[in-house]
Amino acid sequence: MQKTIKVFAPATVANVTCGFDILGFAVDAPGDEVILSLNSTSTVRILEITGDDGQLPLDPLKNTVSVAILHMLKFLNSNQGVDIVLHKRMPLGSGLGSSAASSAAGVVALNHLLDCHLSKRQLVMFAMEGERVACGSAHADNVAPAIFGGFTLIRSSHPLDTLDVISINTPKDLYCSIIHPNIKINTWVARGILNPMIKLTDAVTQWGNVAGLIAGLMSDDYALIARSLTDVIVEPLRAKLIPGFYDIKNAALEAGALGVGISGSGPAIFALSNSQAVATKVVAKMQESAATAQLLSETYVSKINSNGVKIID
Ligand code: HSE
């Protein structure tokens, strides 16, 4: 039996503008590295975390990756001991699915180490428990694309046994630009400001856009994707958490982006474009605009990641 495994865990963009809690996709960069080893102590331990400036808990009952692994071991009725090393290479609290990347990597790696052939859907369920610890809500729109790769639709996730994850086609020329302004947004807070009641007319607009986006992705219809990347429910409330959001968004659209949105609960902002050249121009304009709002930022341009968590070693 293999004793140690190293995996790459991709960042993910949840919501994809109009699909709050139900849509997400994975990108090639940035991403974390997670190393898992079997131990003979019957305990799950976090040996080391790098790249987090000491912000993440080493307590296995509080860290998302160990919580996901403990749920998986419980399901397997196993007292297997596991050692975990996390190398965080993406910013925390950024809206890029950092906690989800760790949980997803942990369960995929353990599935491999134990050779237990659990389905991706089952792995998503365990990783969702990590999300529950991270932000109080077991949403799947980061962990599902991190595990499945590509675009995923969470048709249903509550109650958990109704979880239905659907992989959606990625048009081949689609590129993602990401700007991460150097501010922090806590997902608990960003969820807390949302209005639980929405107007029927807004709901109608929103589900038209969700359906349009799915149809656009399935048929490589970039114009339909562009028309559908509109959010009338969540973005108007969360935009105020990101200084200069609408200027950054407009800069991206003027530079040729198909559409723009807050990545997950932010502060990262993503744009989709139909070529690498446009995506590169878009990200430069977004960064320029952020700078005028006095925001320092880091940027990424990436293809959509089709593999999800990947075994490196
Ligand atoms: N769908 C979630 C949200 C993603 O927007 O709150 C955050 O991880």
Residues whose N, C-alpha, C, O or C-beta is under 5 A from the ligand:
A	BS01	HSE	A14 F20 D21 H139 D141 T187 R191 G264 S265
